[in-house]
Amino acid sequence: MSAPKPFRTAKEVENVEAAKERFELRDALLAGHYLVVQPSGAKSWAIRYRRPLDRKTRKHTIGAYPKFDLGKAREAAKAALRAVAEGRDPAAERQEQQRKEAAGDAPGATVDRTFNRFLDRYAKVHTKPASWRETKRIFDKEVLPGWTGRPIEAITKRDVIELLDRIVDRGAPVLANRVLAAVRKFFNWCVDRDLIETSPCANIKPPAKEQSRERVLTDAEIVGVWKVADRDGYPFGAILKLLLLTGQRMDEVRELPTGKEVDLDAAIWRLPGDRTKNGRPNDVPLSDAALAVLKAVPRIDGAAFVFTTTGATPFSGVSKAKERLDRELLKELKAADPEATLAHFTLHDLRRTVATGLQRLGFSIEVVEAILNHKSGVLKGVAGVYARHDFADEKKLALQAWADHVAELVKPTGKTNVVKFPAGEAARG
């Protein structure tokens, strides 16, 4: 095969035919610029140059033909050759850019790809599992559907405001606050990594004014929740009952792993620190009613979680299940009183209901906080350092008393075993 002739025009490039072996055609009008022709007939553009540092020959691919026609290819080649003249290495720069884009760490990287890196490099390292999973849930449901594929630097303050407005307009202003907090944390991380210069969340105020919640379920609502849980069955009904009987957090119950934390024989649930909000382990005594709930849970071979529909992941349909609970609970209330209404409550309010109920039964705040695994500062200073009593016996007595109280509410016998201690006496009993 004779040496291929250099090309000058677009027509000459178009007429180049493939050979049995790959070959390159030199651009007669731009030194260092080549057309690469594969045996398949595919064509692409490249430049060859000497690396500035060691003068070794390097090849830098421009792009494929005909996506890059001759005019575009020459412009790109000139830009790359100018970089070489400035002492830069365009091939190395291309490789670094591709590495950063693959890692979601380059300007121009999309929101969805960068968010995945944010999860892996920041959220999963510096926040609790429940926290980063909630952040992921917020992005998956509220943010990424509208921002996937968009470069992170293309997101503006107006985009954030419109996102929040849509959430507020559908009647979820508090959720809009949560979305703003998650998006702000993400973009602050992007600023810290020099992916963008400023956060589009800067100076945006939370859409809703929040007040400390004080919602506690009434006795009638507690009865209704229990009855709805009975009908709903596994898994959500069982989760509801454990929330009401133990006062623990939703994710702590929902993500209970199979065979790792609960000792049915000892009637104890040992929550490890890596599954609690404050990082402190918590031993939760199991009342007779709580044991009955756990013993009734169906056993699924190989399941990683106690409450699951897939075996591999914990129960995830909480939002829809809560909507169902609200509907059915209102029916229960109206069956007893046609004029009854149901004020908004969250599943976290069950935890507050347990705490309030225990205090009404006479148990001290120290015992209640030990059950809830709170660290609110009741014991301060030297007392906080040296008071290491874990209230194990008191917690067991309190949770059994609360379970008996709930049982008496659901099925009154008039022969309650609940002992109502005078204020402050329960902790010493």
N, C-alpha and C positions, 0 to 999 in steps of 0.2 A: 504494500500500500504506500503510495507516494505521500509526502508530507502535506497535511491539509493546509489550504491557503488561509491567510488571515481574512477576516470579514470587515466590511465597512458599513454596509447598509442593513436595514431591517429585512429587506427582501432576501438578502444573502443568508441571513440567519434563518429565515423561514424555510429556505430551500435546502438547508443542510440535512443530509440523510445519515441515518445510523449505520454503523459498521459492526463487524463481529466483536470488536473490542472497544472499550471505552476510549475516547480521545478528546483532546482539547483544541479549540480554535482560538488563536490570538486575535485581540481587537487591534486592527491596524491603526486606529485613531486614539487609543488610550493604552499606554504602556502599563503592563501588569494586569490588565483585564482580560478574562477568558470566557468562552462559551464551552461548557462541559457537556458532551454528548454521550449518553449511555447506549449500550446495545439494544435496549428496549425502545429507543427513540426519545426517551425523556431528556430534556435539556435544562440546564441550570447555569447560573452565572457565578463567577468567583474571581477573586484577585489573588495574586501571589506577590509576596513582599518579603523583605528581610526584617526579622524581629529587631526592634531598636536596641535591646540590651546586649544580645549575643550575636546578632547578624545572621541567625539561622533562618532558613527559608520557611515561610509560613503560608498556609492557604486559608482564606477567609471566604466563606460562602455568602453570596449576596441574596440569592433567592431563585425560585424556579421560573422557567419560561413556559407559557406566555404570561403568567401572572405579572412578572416583571418583563415588560417589553424592552427593546434595546435602549430607548430613551431613559426609562426609569432605572435600568440596570447601570447605565453609565453615570447617572447622577449619584446613585448609591456607592458605586465604585470610587468616584472622585472624593466623596465624603470620607470613605474608609482610607484612601490613600493620603488625604490631608491629615488624618489622625496619625498615620505612620510618620509623616513629615514632622509632626509635633512631638514625636517620641513616644506615642502610644501604640498599643498592640490591639487592633480591632477584633482579632479572633479571640484573644483572652477576655476582652471586654464582653463579647457576645456570650462566651461560656459562663462568665460570672452573672450576667443578666439572666440567662436561662436558669442558672442555679437559684438565684433569688426568686424568680417568678415561680419556680417549682415549689419553693419553700414559702411562698406568699410573703416574701420580704422585700419586694422591689416596688418602687413607684410604678403605678400602672397595674399592680396586682388587683384582682377583683375582690369585692367585699366578702364573698362566700369563701374563697380560698384563703384570704387573710384571716378570716374569723376562725377557720380550722387551726391555723397556726397559733392564733391567740389562745384558743382552748388548750392546745398542747403545751405551749411554752409559758403561759402565764396562769390561766384559770385553774388548770388541773394541778399545777405546782403550788400555787399560793392560796387557794381557797378550798373549802371543804367540798366533798362530792355533791352534797345536796345543793350547794351554792352554784357550782359550775354547771350542774345539770339543769338547774333552773334558768341560768343564763342561756344555755343551749336551747332549752325549750322556748324561751322568749324569742330568740333569733330565728329558730326554725319556723315558728308560727306567725310572728309579727313582723320580722325585719327582712329575712332573706327572700320571701316570696316576691317582694318588690324590688330588691336590690341585688339579687344574684346576677353575676355577669358584669356589674358596673364597677369601673375602677374606683378604688377607695378615695382618690383625690377628686373624683367627680361628684361625690356626695356633698351637698351644700347645706347650709343652715336652713334654707327653705325646705329641702327634702326632709330634714328631721322634724321641722314644725308640721309639715303636712302629714307625716307618719303619725305623730302624736294626735293631731286633730282628728284623723280618721278613727283612732281608738276612742277618743273622748266622745265623738259623735255617735258611736254605737253604744254608748252608755257605760264605758269602763274607764273613768278618769283615773282611778287608783292604779289600774294596770298601766295606763299611759305613764304614770310616774315611774313604775318599775322598768318599763321599756326605756325611758330616758336614762335611767341610772345604768342599765346594761350597755346601751349604745355609747354613753359618755365614757364608761370605763374602757370599752373597746377602742374608741378613737383616741383616748389619752395614751393608750398603749401604742397605737400607731404613731403618735407624735413622739413618744419616747424612743421609738426605733427608727426615727427619721424617715418614715414612709410618707408622712404628710407634714406640712409646716404648722398648721393650726387645726384644732378640732372644730368640726361643724356644730358641735354641741355647746360651744362657748357662749356664755351669757343667756342660755335658754333656761327658763325657770320651770319647775315642775308644774304641769297643768292643773293638778288638783291640790287643794289644801287638806292635809290629813291630820286627824286628831287621834290621840291614843284611844284604842278600842276598849270598850267596856261591856261588850255584849256577852251575856251569860244566859244560857238556855234556862227556861222555866222548867218546873217539874213536869208540866204537861208536855213540853217539847222533848224533854229527856225520854219520857214514856213513848212519845211518837217516834223518835229516832230509833229506839230499841225495836219497836214493832216493825218499822220499815226495814231495819237491818235483818230481822227475822225473815221477812218475805224476800228480801233481795238475795240473801244467801251468800255463798262463796263466789268471788273473793271479797267484793266490796262490803257486803253485810258483815262479814267477820272482821274486816278492818275497822269498820265503824264501832263495833262492840269493843274491840281492844283499845281504840282511841278513848272511848268513854270510860273504860274500866282502869286504864293505866295512866292516862294523862300525858302520854308521850307524844312526840311530834309525828306528823303524817308520814314523812319519809322514813323515819325510824321504824315505824310499823310496816309500811308498804314494802320496804326493801329488806325485810327480815330474811336473812339467808337460811337455807335449810340446814338443820343439824349442827349449827355452830354457836348459837348464842343462848338458846332456851334449854334449860334443864327441867324437864317435866317432873322428874322424881323429886328434885329439890325445890320445885315450885319457884324458880328464879329465872329472870331474863337478864343476862349480863351484856349490856350494851357497851361495846368497845369505844374508845375515844375517837377512833377514825370515822365513826358513824354518828357522832353527836355534834351539835352545833358549836359548842364551846370547846370541843376537843377533850373533854373529861369523861372517863368511863362512868357508867351509871348502872348499879344493880337495882333491878325493878322486881320486887316481890310479886308473885302472881297469886291473885285471889282464887278462890274455888271457881268463880265464874269465868275468870280469864283462862284458867287451866282448861275448863270445859270447852271454851271457844277454840283453843289451840288443838285440843285432842280431837275435835270434830272436823278439823281441816283435812280435806282429802289428800292422800299421799300420791304424788305424781313421780313415777320412777325417773330418776336422773334430774329432777327439777333443781335449779340453783336457788330458787326462792320459795318461801312458804306461800306467798300470795302471788300467783302468776296465772296467766292464761296461755303462755307459750312454753313455759318450762325454763326458758333461757333468760327472760327478762322479768322484772317485777311488774305487777299490775300497773297499767298506764292510763286507763280510761277514767281518771279522777274527775275531770271537768264534767263529762257527760253523766257520770254517776252522781255527782253533786246536784246537777239539774234534776235528775230523777228523784233524788232524796227530797229536794225542795217541793216538788209536785206532790209526792206521796205523803210527806209530813203535813202539808197544808190540808190534805184530805182527812188525815187522822184528827187534826185539830178541829176541823169543821164537823166531823162526825160527833164530837162531844159538845161543840158549841158552833152552831151555824154562823154566828157573827165573828168567829175567830179569824185573825189575820196572822201572817208570819213575817216578822221583821227579818231583814237580811242578816244572815250569819255565815261565817266561814267554818271550815272544818277545824281551823286552829282555835275557834271559839269553844270547841269541846274541851280543849286543854284548859282554857280559862274556867270553864264550868266545873271541871274536876277540882281545880285549885280552890275556887270559891266554895264549892260544896264541902270540901275537907275542912276548911276553916269554920264553916257553919256547924259542922259536926264537932267542933271544939279542938281540932288539931292545930298545933302552933305553926307559925309561919316558917320556923326552921325545918319542921318535918315536911311541910308542903314543898318548900324549896328543894329539900333533899330528894323528894320524889320527882319533881320536875327537872332536877339537875340544873337548877338556877344558881347563879353566883351574883346576887344582887347587892351584896354589901350589908346584909343584916348583921353579920359578924365582922367587925372592923378592927383595924390596928392589931395590937398584940393578941386580942381574942381571936381574930381571923387567922393568925399564924398558928396558934397553939390548939385551937379547937378542931380536933381531927375526928371527933365522934361521927360515925357514918349513919347513925339513926336507923340501922338495919331493922331492929325489932319494931321501932315506932312506925317505920314505913310499911312493914308487913301488917301491923294492926290497923293502920289508917286505910290502906287499900282494901283490906277485907271489910272494914266498916263501910267504906264507900260502896263496894260491890253489894253488900247487904242492903244498903239504903236504896240503890238503884233497883234491886230485885223487889223490894217492898213497894216501890213506886209503880213498877210494872204490874205486879200481882199482889195487891194488898192482902195481908193476912190478919192484920191487927195484932200480930205477935212478933213485931220486929225485934231483931237481935241487936239493932244499932244502939250503941251507948253514946249518948250526947255528953261529952265531957265539958266541964266548965272551961272557959277560955284559958289556955295555957296549961291545962292539966294533962292533955293527951301526951305531950312530949315526955312527961315524967311518969306516965302510967306503965 
